[in-house]
Amino acid sequence: MADQETILSLVQELAQELLQHLGAKAQLTVNPDPTNQAIKVEIETDQPGSLIGFHGKTLSAFQLLLGLMVYRRLNQWQRLIVDVNGYRQEQQERLRQIALNAAQRVKFSGRPVVLSPMTPFERRIIHLTLTDFPGVTTRSQGEGDQRRVVIEPERESGSDQPTPTKE
């Protein structure tokens, strides 16, 4: 098993190589992220759109490809979080707001809210944001690219039982 410095150096080298193949001019910072038990790769560039892509799809692909390259060299999985110009942080804040707004709608209306299809990363943010939100639960439904989060009112214990009627 490789030590932390070796892994960080390898991630730096492979990320730089990948950026070079993409023709992207960027500054790269690689650091351990103890909060997420991962390695954070931060990219600063004048043209972030080409690395982020539509709804972050290029960024997700970059992260996956980099992870596979690291795995191939180390023969062990390394959790990576790749961010371009703070896009992931902004995306997380936006998703938290969407989750909280939808949870408020569910509490007010008593009806479930089905969100748009999301990546696993995005769904995870929604689920984590609403873990301690009172009165609502979350679940994922659908398959593949159409997998989405459903936010619904929390069932009260015993609510499955029919209410007794007075005769």
N, CA and C atoms as an extended XYZ file, in Angstrom:
501
Properties=species:S:1:pos:R:3:atomname:S:1:resname:S:1:resid:I:1 pbc="F F F"
N         0.845       -1.188        0.000 N   MET     1
C         0.000        0.000        0.000 CA  MET     1
C         0.888        1.249        0.000 C   MET     1
N         0.592        2.193       -0.868 N   ALA     2
C         1.394        3.404       -1.006 CA  ALA     2
C         1.083        4.393        0.106 C   ALA     2
N         2.091        5.196        0.472 N   ASP     3
C         1.859        6.205        1.514 CA  ASP     3
C         1.162        7.430        0.917 C   ASP     3
N         0.658        8.285        1.797 N   GLN     4
C        -0.148        9.451        1.406 CA  GLN     4
C         0.589       10.372        0.428 C   GLN     4
N         1.859       10.644        0.690 N   GLU     5
C         2.629       11.549       -0.183 CA  GLU     5
C         2.774       10.980       -1.590 C   GLU     5
N         3.016        9.683       -1.680 N   THR     6
C         3.150        9.025       -2.986 CA  THR     6
C         1.840        9.104       -3.755 C   THR     6
N         0.739        8.864       -3.054 N   ILE     7
C        -0.584        8.912       -3.695 CA  ILE     7
C        -0.886       10.326       -4.180 C   ILE     7
N        -0.641       11.327       -3.331 N   LEU     8
C        -0.897       12.724       -3.733 CA  LEU     8
C        -0.062       13.105       -4.944 C   LEU     8
N         1.199       12.688       -4.950 N   SER     9
C         2.098       12.994       -6.060 CA  SER     9
C         1.607       12.328       -7.349 C   SER     9
N         1.165       11.074       -7.245 N   LEU    10
C         0.663       10.365       -8.413 CA  LEU    10
C        -0.608       11.016       -8.956 C   LEU    10
N        -1.526       11.379       -8.062 N   VAL    11
C        -2.767       12.040       -8.486 CA  VAL    11
C        -2.437       13.349       -9.197 C   VAL    11
N        -1.511       14.111       -8.641 N   GLN    12
C        -1.071       15.381       -9.249 CA  GLN    12
C        -0.539       15.129      -10.666 C   GLN    12
N         0.340       14.155      -10.790 N   GLU    13
C         0.962       13.833      -12.075 CA  GLU    13
C        -0.080       13.399      -13.108 C   GLU    13
N        -0.985       12.503      -12.709 N   LEU    14
C        -1.991       11.996      -13.648 CA  LEU    14
C        -3.019       13.064      -14.024 C   LEU    14
N        -3.398       13.890      -13.064 N   ALA    15
C        -4.349       14.968      -13.360 CA  ALA    15
C        -3.730       15.967      -14.336 C   ALA    15
N        -2.452       16.279      -14.118 N   GLN    16
C        -1.742       17.202      -15.011 CA  GLN    16
C        -1.673       16.617      -16.426 C   GLN    16
N        -1.382       15.333      -16.491 N   GLU    17
C        -1.300       14.643      -17.780 CA  GLU    17
C        -2.653       14.664      -18.498 C   GLU    17
N        -3.712       14.401      -17.765 N   LEU    18
C        -5.062       14.409      -18.337 CA  LEU    18
C        -5.436       15.805      -18.840 C   LEU    18
N        -5.126       16.819      -18.047 N   LEU    19
C        -5.400       18.203      -18.469 CA  LEU    19
C        -4.631       18.544      -19.739 C   LEU    19
N        -3.394       18.078      -19.804 N   GLN    20
C        -2.555       18.338      -20.978 CA  GLN    20
C        -3.174       17.695      -22.230 C   GLN    20
N        -3.653       16.457      -22.088 N   HIS    21
C        -4.287       15.779      -23.221 CA  HIS    21
C        -5.559       16.498      -23.667 C   HIS    21
N        -6.229       17.133      -22.724 N   LEU    22
C        -7.444       17.883      -23.055 CA  LEU    22
C        -7.137       19.273      -23.601 C   LEU    22
N        -5.884       19.668      -23.530 N   GLY    23
C        -5.492       20.983      -24.008 CA  GLY    23
C        -5.934       22.113      -23.099 C   GLY    23
N        -6.126       21.804      -21.831 N   ALA    24
C        -6.593       22.807      -20.869 CA  ALA    24
C        -5.408       23.424      -20.128 C   ALA    24
N        -5.417       24.738      -20.065 N   LYS    25
C        -4.398       25.446      -19.285 CA  LYS    25
C        -5.007       25.735      -17.926 C   LYS    25
N        -4.405       25.142      -16.887 N   ALA    26
C        -5.003       25.268      -15.564 CA  ALA    26
C        -3.960       25.103      -14.469 C   ALA    26
N        -4.276       25.674      -13.313 N   GLN    27
C        -3.478       25.471      -12.104 CA  GLN    27
C        -4.122       24.343      -11.323 C   GLN    27
N        -3.300       23.490      -10.751 N   LEU    28
C        -3.786       22.291      -10.097 CA  LEU    28
C        -3.291       22.227       -8.655 C   LEU    28
N        -4.190       21.918       -7.728 N   THR    29
C        -3.827       21.720       -6.330 CA  THR    29
C        -4.413       20.391       -5.881 C   THR    29
N        -3.574       19.559       -5.267 N   VAL    30
C        -4.016       18.251       -4.786 CA  VAL    30
C        -3.736       18.167       -3.295 C   VAL    30
N        -4.801       17.924       -2.507 N   ASN    31
C        -4.670       17.846       -1.051 CA  ASN    31
C        -5.572       16.748       -0.502 C   ASN    31
N        -5.198       16.196        0.648 N   PRO    32
C        -6.121       15.261        1.297 CA  PRO    32
C        -7.329       16.025        1.829 C   PRO    32
N        -8.489       15.392        1.785 N   ASP    33
C        -9.717       15.984        2.311 CA  ASP    33
C       -10.242       15.051        3.397 C   ASP    33
N        -9.803       15.264        4.650 N   PRO    34
C       -10.185       14.349        5.721 CA  PRO    34
C       -11.683       14.329        5.996 C   PRO    34
N       -12.380       15.416        5.694 N   THR    35
C       -13.824       15.470        5.908 CA  THR    35
C       -14.535       14.388        5.111 C   THR    35
N       -14.155       14.229        3.850 N   ASN    36
C       -14.788       13.252        2.969 CA  ASN    36
C       -13.953       11.984        2.802 C   ASN    36
N       -12.853       11.889        3.530 N   GLN    37
C       -11.933       10.758        3.404 CA  GLN    37
C       -11.573       10.546        1.938 C   GLN    37
N       -11.119       11.606        1.316 N   ALA    38
C       -10.819       11.575       -0.107 CA  ALA    38
C        -9.612       12.452       -0.396 C   ALA    38
N        -9.265       12.481       -1.655 N   ILE    39
C        -8.238       13.404       -2.135 CA  ILE    39
C        -8.960       14.431       -2.989 C   ILE    39
N        -8.735       15.696       -2.674 N   LYS    40
C        -9.408       16.772       -3.398 CA  LYS    40
C        -8.451       17.335       -4.444 C   LYS    40
N        -8.924       17.376       -5.662 N   VAL    41
C        -8.172       17.930       -6.782 CA  VAL    41
C        -8.886       19.210       -7.186 C   VAL    41
N        -8.243       20.341       -6.939 N   GLU    42
C        -8.838       21.629       -7.274 CA  GLU    42
C        -8.147       22.193       -8.507 C   GLU    42
N        -8.969       22.546       -9.490 N   ILE    43
C        -8.466       23.071      -10.751 CA  ILE    43
C        -8.952       24.507      -10.905 C   ILE    43
N        -8.032       25.400      -11.183 N   GLU    44
C        -8.364       26.801      -11.465 CA  GLU    44
C        -7.991       27.074      -12.916 C   GLU    44
N        -8.954       27.609      -13.681 N   THR    45
C        -8.713       27.870      -15.096 CA  THR    45
C        -9.505       29.084      -15.558 C   THR    45
N        -9.068       29.669      -16.664 N   ASP    46
C        -9.772       30.811      -17.251 CA  ASP    46
C       -10.974       30.362      -18.074 C   ASP    46
N       -11.003       29.079      -18.451 N   GLN    47
C       -12.100       28.549      -19.257 CA  GLN    47
C       -12.717       27.327      -18.563 C   GLN    47
N       -13.440       27.553      -17.465 N   PRO    48
C       -13.983       26.423      -16.709 CA  PRO    48
C       -15.065       25.640      -17.438 C   PRO    48
N       -15.791       26.292      -18.343 N   GLY    49
C       -16.893       25.636      -19.040 CA  GLY    49
C       -16.488       24.368      -19.766 C   GLY    49
N       -15.302       24.376      -20.369 N   SER    50
C       -14.872       23.197      -21.125 CA  SER    50
C       -14.541       22.027      -20.205 C   SER    50
N       -14.169       22.294      -18.968 N   LEU    51
C       -13.878       21.213      -18.021 CA  LEU    51
C       -15.100       20.807      -17.198 C   LEU    51
N       -16.057       21.709      -17.053 N   ILE    52
C       -17.258       21.393      -16.275 CA  ILE    52
C       -18.289       20.712      -17.161 C   ILE    52
N       -18.529       21.269      -18.335 N   GLY    53
C       -19.498       20.678      -19.254 CA  GLY    53
C       -20.929       20.965      -18.834 C   GLY    53
N       -21.875       20.434      -19.585 N   PHE    54
C       -23.302       20.634      -19.345 CA  PHE    54
C       -23.692       19.926      -18.053 C   PHE    54
N       -24.197       20.684      -17.089 N   HIS    55
C       -24.600       20.159      -15.783 CA  HIS    55
C       -23.493       19.353      -15.100 C   HIS    55
N       -22.228       19.690      -15.375 N   GLY    56
C       -21.118       19.037      -14.689 CA  GLY    56
C       -20.759       17.660      -15.213 C   GLY    56
N       -21.300       17.290      -16.377 N   LYS    57
C       -21.048       15.942      -16.897 CA  LYS    57
C       -19.589       15.735      -17.289 C   LYS    57
N       -18.963       16.731      -17.875 N   THR    58
C       -17.554       16.605      -18.239 CA  THR    58
C       -16.705       16.490      -16.976 C   THR    58
N       -17.030       17.272      -15.968 N   LEU    59
C       -16.316       17.220      -14.694 CA  LEU    59
C       -16.444       15.834      -14.053 C   LEU    59
N       -17.632       15.268      -14.070 N   SER    60
C       -17.845       13.920      -13.524 CA  SER    60
C       -17.046       12.882      -14.301 C   SER    60
N       -17.024       13.028      -15.619 N   ALA    61
C       -16.259       12.103      -16.456 CA  ALA    61
C       -14.759       12.237      -16.174 C   ALA    61
N       -14.294       13.468      -16.009 N   PHE    62
C       -12.889       13.725      -15.681 CA  PHE    62
C       -12.538       13.043      -14.360 C   PHE    62
N       -13.409       13.198      -13.369 N   GLN    63
C       -13.187       12.607      -12.046 CA  GLN    63
C       -13.140       11.079      -12.133 C   GLN    63
N       -14.062       10.497      -12.888 N   LEU    64
C       -14.097        9.046      -13.053 CA  LEU    64
C       -12.838        8.541      -13.760 C   LEU    64
N       -12.476        9.210      -14.837 N   LEU    65
C       -11.300        8.807      -15.606 CA  LEU    65
C       -10.030        8.915      -14.767 C   LEU    65
N        -9.909       10.005      -14.025 N   LEU    66
C        -8.743       10.177      -13.156 CA  LEU    66
C        -8.705        9.082      -12.090 C   LEU    66
N        -9.857        8.762      -11.524 N   GLY    67
C        -9.929        7.695      -10.522 CA  GLY    67
C        -9.492        6.354      -11.089 C   GLY    67
N        -9.908        6.061      -12.323 N   LEU    68
C        -9.511        4.811      -12.969 CA  LEU    68
C        -8.013        4.777      -13.257 C   LEU    68
N        -7.457        5.922      -13.663 N   MET    69
C        -6.018        5.998      -13.924 CA  MET    69
C        -5.225        5.760      -12.638 C   MET    69
N        -5.676        6.344      -11.552 N   VAL    70
C        -5.000        6.161      -10.262 CA  VAL    70
C        -5.104        4.702       -9.829 C   VAL    70
N        -6.285        4.111       -9.979 N   TYR    71
C        -6.479        2.706       -9.613 CA  TYR    71
C        -5.542        1.792      -10.402 C   TYR    71
N        -5.436        2.082      -11.685 N   ARG    72
C        -4.590        1.243      -12.543 CA  ARG    72
C        -3.130        1.271      -12.098 C   ARG    72
N        -2.677        2.422      -11.638 N   ARG    73
C        -1.280        2.548      -11.183 CA  ARG    73
C        -1.058        1.967       -9.788 C   ARG    73
N        -2.014        2.201       -8.883 N   LEU    74
C        -1.837        1.786       -7.481 CA  LEU    74
C        -2.435        0.414       -7.172 C   LEU    74
N        -3.351       -0.018       -8.026 N   ASN    75
C        -4.089       -1.250       -7.791 CA  ASN    75
C        -4.921       -1.177       -6.504 C   ASN    75
N        -5.367        0.023       -6.184 N   GLN    76
C        -6.276        0.245       -5.055 CA  GLN    76
C        -7.118        1.476       -5.366 C   GLN    76
N        -8.377        1.457       -4.910 N   TRP    77
C        -9.275        2.580       -5.162 CA  TRP    77
C        -8.929        3.731       -4.249 C   TRP    77
N        -9.002        4.911       -4.791 N   GLN    78
C        -8.757        6.143       -4.062 CA  GLN    78
C        -9.951        7.043       -4.327 C   GLN    78
N       -10.629        7.495       -3.287 N   ARG    79
C       -11.770        8.396       -3.488 CA  ARG    79
C       -11.237        9.776       -3.865 C   ARG    79
N       -11.688       10.289       -5.006 N   LEU    80
C       -11.253       11.594       -5.504 CA  LEU    80
C       -12.450       12.527       -5.614 C   LEU    80
N       -12.211       13.793       -5.325 N   ILE    81
C       -13.205       14.832       -5.573 CA  ILE    81
C       -12.510       15.887       -6.420 C   ILE    81
N       -12.971       16.031       -7.656 N   VAL    82
C       -12.378       17.006       -8.567 CA  VAL    82
C       -13.314       18.203       -8.645 C   VAL    82
N       -12.763       19.391       -8.483 N   ASP    83
C       -13.547       20.619       -8.530 CA  ASP    83
C       -12.866       21.607       -9.476 C   ASP    83
N       -13.666       22.323      -10.227 N   VAL    84
C       -13.148       23.339      -11.146 CA  VAL    84
C       -13.716       24.692      -10.738 C   VAL    84
N       -12.835       25.613      -10.382 N   ASN    85
C       -13.202       26.987      -10.002 CA  ASN    85
C       -14.342       27.031       -8.967 C   ASN    85
N       -14.353       26.087       -8.031 N   GLY    86
C       -15.362       26.096       -6.977 CA  GLY    86
C       -16.743       25.656       -7.411 C   GLY    86
N       -16.863       25.050       -8.596 N   TYR    87
C       -18.160       24.633       -9.128 CA  TYR    87
C       -18.871       23.652       -8.197 C   TYR    87
N       -18.153       22.660       -7.687 N   ARG    88
C       -18.773       21.636       -6.829 CA  ARG    88
C       -19.367       22.267       -5.570 C   ARG    88
N       -18.649       23.213       -4.974 N   GLN    89
C       -19.149       23.871       -3.757 CA  GLN    89
C       -20.446       24.633       -4.060 C   GLN    89
N       -20.462       25.360       -5.147 N   GLU    90
C       -21.675       26.087       -5.547 CA  GLU    90
C       -22.809       25.114       -5.838 C   GLU    90
N       -22.479       24.003       -6.498 N   GLN    91
C       -23.472       22.991       -6.831 CA  GLN    91
C       -24.068       22.389       -5.552 C   GLN    91
N       -23.220       22.114       -4.566 N   GLN    92
C       -23.704       21.561       -3.299 CA  GLN    92
C       -24.649       22.529       -2.606 C   GLN    92
N       -24.314       23.803       -2.592 N   GLU    93
C       -25.186       24.811       -1.978 CA  GLU    93
C       -26.528       24.891       -2.694 C   GLU    93
N       -26.476       24.862       -4.019 N   ARG    94
C       -27.703       24.910       -4.822 CA  ARG    94
C       -28.574       23.693       -4.531 C   ARG    94
N       -27.958       22.518       -4.462 N   LEU    95
C       -28.708       21.286       -4.183 CA  LEU    95
C       -29.304       21.294       -2.775 C   LEU    95
N       -28.563       21.833       -1.808 N   ARG    96
C       -29.091       21.937       -0.443 CA  ARG    96
C       -30.344       22.821       -0.426 C   ARG    96
N       -30.291       23.929       -1.163 N   GLN    97
C       -31.447       24.827       -1.231 CA  GLN    97
C       -32.641       24.140       -1.896 C   GLN    97
N       -32.390       23.408       -2.975 N   ILE    98
C       -33.456       22.670       -3.652 CA  ILE    98
C       -34.082       21.675       -2.682 C   ILE    98
N       -33.249       20.959       -1.938 N   ALA    99
C       -33.736       19.952       -0.980 CA  ALA    99
C       -34.587       20.602        0.105 C   ALA    99
N       -34.104       21.698        0.674 N   LEU   100
C       -34.839       22.362        1.753 CA  LEU   100
C       -36.156       22.961        1.262 C   LEU   100
N       -36.135       23.569        0.081 N   ASN   101
C       -37.370       24.120       -0.488 CA  ASN   101
C       -38.394       23.016       -0.768 C   ASN   101
N       -37.929       21.912       -1.342 N   ALA   102
C       -38.833       20.798       -1.637 CA  ALA   102
C       -39.387       20.200       -0.343 C   ALA   102
N       -38.562       20.072        0.688 N   ALA   103
C       -39.013       19.526        1.974 CA  ALA   103
C       -40.075       20.425        2.594 C   ALA   103
N       -39.906       21.729        2.473 N   GLN   104
C       -40.913       22.661        2.985 CA  GLN   104
C       -42.238       22.480        2.234 C   GLN   104
N       -42.160       22.310        0.906 N   ARG   105
C       -43.374       22.088        0.102 CA  ARG   105
C       -44.078       20.806        0.542 C   ARG   105
N       -43.286       19.748        0.802 N   VAL   106
C       -43.857       18.468        1.231 CA  VAL   106
C       -44.549       18.628        2.576 C   VAL   106
N       -43.916       19.319        3.509 N   LYS   107
C       -44.519       19.519        4.833 CA  LYS   107
C       -45.801       20.339        4.729 C   LYS   107
N       -45.787       21.350        3.876 N   PHE   108
C       -46.941       22.228        3.725 CA  PHE   108
C       -48.102       21.518        3.026 C   PHE   108
N       -47.797       20.811        1.932 N   SER   109
C       -48.859       20.206        1.120 CA  SER   109
C       -49.220       18.787        1.554 C   SER   109
N       -48.291       18.098        2.202 N   GLY   110
C       -48.538       16.707        2.566 CA  GLY   110
C       -48.391       15.748        1.388 C   GLY   110
N       -47.924       16.262        0.264 N   ARG   111
C       -47.753       15.449       -0.940 CA  ARG   111
C       -46.265       15.247       -1.242 C   ARG   111
N       -45.912       14.103       -1.826 N   PRO   112
C       -44.508       13.879       -2.196 CA  PRO   112
C       -44.065       14.822       -3.316 C   PRO   112
N       -42.780       15.120       -3.339 N   VAL   113
C       -42.181       15.902       -4.417 CA  VAL   113
C       -41.124       15.026       -5.076 C   VAL   113
N       -41.203       14.902       -6.397 N   VAL   114
C       -40.235       14.109       -7.155 CA  VAL   114
C       -39.303       15.094       -7.855 C   VAL   114
N       -38.009       14.994       -7.564 N   LEU   115
C       -37.037       15.896       -8.160 CA  LEU   115
C       -36.591       15.378       -9.529 C   LEU   115
N       -35.928       16.218      -10.280 N   SER   116
C       -35.404       15.841      -11.593 CA  SER   116
C       -34.350       14.744      -11.444 C   SER   116
N       -34.077       13.998      -12.517 N   PRO   117
C       -33.020       12.981      -12.447 CA  PRO   117
C       -31.688       13.611      -12.056 C   PRO   117
N       -30.919       12.885      -11.247 N   MET   118
C       -29.650       13.406      -10.730 CA  MET   118
C       -28.576       12.327      -10.748 C   MET   118
N       -27.339       12.772      -10.682 N   THR   119
C       -26.209       11.852      -10.565 CA  THR   119
C       -26.173       11.309       -9.138 C   THR   119
N       -25.449       10.227       -8.898 N   PRO   120
C       -25.328        9.703       -7.531 CA  PRO   120
C       -24.798       10.758       -6.551 C   PRO   120
N       -23.839       11.550       -6.977 N   PHE   121
C       -23.273       12.611       -6.139 CA  PHE   121
C       -24.361       13.602       -5.723 C   PHE   121
N       -25.180       14.012       -6.680 N   GLU   122
C       -26.238       14.978       -6.396 CA  GLU   122
C       -27.312       14.390       -5.486 C   GLU   122
N       -27.698       13.150       -5.758 N   ARG   123
C       -28.706       12.503       -4.906 CA  ARG   123
C       -28.207       12.373       -3.472 C   ARG   123
N       -26.947       12.065       -3.328 N   ARG   124
C       -26.357       11.921       -1.989 CA  ARG   124
C       -26.462       13.230       -1.205 C   ARG   124
N       -26.210       14.345       -1.862 N   ILE   125
C       -26.319       15.655       -1.213 CA  ILE   125
C       -27.751       15.875       -0.719 C   ILE   125
N       -28.741       15.553       -1.558 N   ILE   126
C       -30.152       15.729       -1.192 CA  ILE   126
C       -30.482       14.864        0.032 C   ILE   126
N       -30.111       13.582       -0.038 N   HIS   127
C       -30.404       12.671        1.075 CA  HIS   127
C       -29.743       13.152        2.372 C   HIS   127
N       -28.477       13.540        2.302 N   LEU   128
C       -27.761       13.985        3.502 CA  LEU   128
C       -28.338       15.276        4.069 C   LEU   128
N       -28.749       16.181        3.196 N   THR   129
C       -29.318       17.452        3.638 CA  THR   129
C       -30.605       17.229        4.430 C   THR   129
N       -31.399       16.253        4.008 N   LEU   130
C       -32.708       16.051        4.632 CA  LEU   130
C       -32.732       14.942        5.680 C   LEU   130
N       -31.574       14.395        6.014 N   THR   131
C       -31.512       13.321        7.007 CA  THR   131
C       -32.193       13.714        8.313 C   THR   131
N       -31.932       14.905        8.804 N   ASP   132
C       -32.489       15.339       10.086 CA  ASP   132
C       -33.638       16.331        9.943 C   ASP   132
N       -34.179       16.459        8.743 N   PHE   133
C       -35.288       17.383        8.523 CA  PHE   133
C       -36.564       16.718        9.040 C   PHE   133
N       -37.228       17.320       10.016 N   PRO   134
C       -38.388       16.658       10.620 CA  PRO   134
C       -39.590       16.585        9.678 C   PRO   134
N       -40.259       15.435        9.702 N   GLY   135
C       -41.512       15.289        8.973 CA  GLY   135
C       -41.402       14.813        7.541 C   GLY   135
N       -40.184       14.613        7.033 N   VAL   136
C       -40.038       14.127        5.658 CA  VAL   136
C       -39.015       12.993        5.603 C   VAL   136
N       -39.153       12.153        4.588 N   THR   137
C       -38.166       11.110        4.305 CA  THR   137
C       -37.801       11.211        2.830 C   THR   137
N       -36.676       10.623        2.477 N   THR   138
C       -36.250       10.623        1.073 CA  THR   138
C       -35.966        9.197        0.633 C   THR   138
N       -36.130        8.981       -0.646 N   ARG   139
C       -35.753        7.707       -1.249 CA  ARG   139
C       -35.438        7.974       -2.721 C   ARG   139
N       -34.692        7.057       -3.316 N   SER   140
C       -34.399        7.168       -4.747 CA  SER   140
C       -35.274        6.190       -5.501 C   SER   140
N       -35.648        6.589       -6.708 N   GLN   141
C       -36.428        5.699       -7.568 CA  GLN   141
C       -35.964        5.869       -8.999 C   GLN   141
N       -36.209        4.856       -9.815 N   GLY   142
C       -35.825        4.911      -11.216 CA  GLY   142
C       -34.533        4.155      -11.456 C   GLY   142
N       -34.139        4.117      -12.702 N   GLU   143
C       -32.955        3.378      -13.112 CA  GLU   143
C       -32.015        4.264      -13.917 C   GLU   143
N       -30.738        4.022      -13.787 N   GLY   144
C       -29.718        4.672      -14.603 CA  GLY   144
C       -29.786        6.190      -14.576 C   GLY   144
N       -29.807        6.789      -15.760 N   ASP   145
C       -29.835        8.251      -15.889 CA  ASP   145
C       -31.146        8.862      -15.426 C   ASP   145
N       -32.171        8.033      -15.249 N   GLN   146
C       -33.478        8.539      -14.831 CA  GLN   146
C       -33.727        8.374      -13.326 C   GLN   146
N       -32.674        8.028      -12.579 N   ARG   147
C       -32.814        7.860      -11.133 CA  ARG   147
C       -32.968        9.231      -10.486 C   ARG   147
N       -33.956        9.360       -9.606 N   ARG   148
C       -34.276       10.647       -8.998 CA  ARG   148
C       -34.629       10.470       -7.535 C   ARG   148
N       -34.650       11.565       -6.805 N   VAL   149
C       -34.994       11.547       -5.381 CA  VAL   149
C       -36.467       11.903       -5.221 C   VAL   149
N       -37.137       11.141       -4.351 N   VAL   150
C       -38.517       11.431       -3.991 CA  VAL   150
C       -38.499       11.863       -2.523 C   VAL   150
N       -39.060       13.018       -2.256 N   ILE   151
C       -39.178       13.522       -0.886 CA  ILE   151
C       -40.643       13.392       -0.518 C   ILE   151
N       -40.923       12.687        0.577 N   GLU   152
C       -42.322       12.447        0.939 CA  GLU   152
C       -42.545       12.664        2.427 C   GLU   152
N       -43.815       12.874        2.798 N   PRO   153
C       -44.110       13.058        4.217 CA  PRO   153
C       -43.737       11.801        4.996 C   PRO   153
N       -43.219       12.005        6.174 N   GLU   154
C       -42.845       10.878        7.024 CA  GLU   154
C       -44.116       10.225        7.548 C   GLU   154
N       -44.165        8.925        7.466 N   ARG   155
C       -45.336        8.208        7.970 CA  ARG   155
C       -45.272        8.169        9.483 C   ARG   155
N       -46.396        8.444       10.082 N   GLU   156
C       -46.449        8.358       11.541 CA  GLU   156
C       -46.594        6.893       11.909 C   GLU   156
N       -46.016        6.510       13.042 N   SER   157
C       -46.103        5.113       13.448 CA  SER   157
C       -47.567        4.740       13.645 C   SER   157
N       -47.910        3.594       13.094 N   GLY   158
C       -49.285        3.119       13.209 CA  GLY   158
C       -50.208        3.685       12.151 C   GLY   158
N       -49.695        4.485       11.216 N   SER   159
C       -50.573        5.099       10.216 CA  SER   159
C       -51.041        4.088        9.177 C   SER   159
N       -50.410        2.897        9.144 N   ASP   160
C       -50.836        1.872        8.202 CA  ASP   160
C       -52.134        1.196        8.668 C   ASP   160
N       -52.443        1.358        9.937 N   GLN   161
C       -53.637        0.731       10.496 CA  GLN   161
C       -54.866        1.570       10.133 C   GLN   161
N       -55.965        0.907        9.778 N   PRO   162
C       -57.178        1.678        9.511 CA  PRO   162
C       -57.701        2.304       10.807 C   PRO   162
N       -58.269        3.471       10.673 N   THR   163
C       -58.797        4.148       11.875 CA  THR   163
C       -60.090        3.457       12.300 C   THR   163
N       -60.191        3.165       13.592 N   PRO   164
C       -61.415        2.500       14.053 CA  PRO   164
C       -62.614        3.439       13.914 C   PRO   164
N       -63.736        2.872       13.579 N   THR   165
C       -64.955        3.680       13.435 CA  THR   165
C       -65.852        3.429       14.637 C   THR   165
N       -66.596        4.441       15.030 N   LYS   166
C       -67.534        4.303       16.142 CA  LYS   166
C       -68.862        3.819       15.601 C   LYS   166
N       -69.465        2.900       16.301 N   GLU   167
C       -70.763        2.394       15.845 CA  GLU   167
C       -71.848        2.807       16.789 C   GLU   167
